[in-house]
Amino acid sequence: MVTGNKATIEKTMQMGLGEALERLLRLHNVVSQAVGSPAQVDEYNMILEALNETKLDLGFDCDLDGVPDTVAIFAESAKTGCCRILPADTSRRKSKPTSRRRR
């Protein structure tokens, strides 16, 4: 893209979700053991940030009242195994145009 006298080069790449998760897990091992290089820490944070751009609708109804419970219910559900994933309510989602982040 050329603007006036300034040329800007846009560098992007795509990575499959499985590949991103695999790379994130490998980087997590070295970063969490404090043996990762600054470049590995940056890559870990960049992949994590990119993955967090995708939001998942999760709803758990452990008391079967039809209302999704809060995150605090995870500890209880681990003991009882009573939770199940509810169908996504997509009416809450805002429709927004997809945009690519520039780096």
Secondary structure, DSSP 8 states (H G I E B T S, - for coil): -EETTEE---------HHHHHHHHHHHHHHHHTT---HHHHHHHHHHHHHHTTS-----B-TT-SSS-B-TTHHHHHHHH----B----GGGS----------
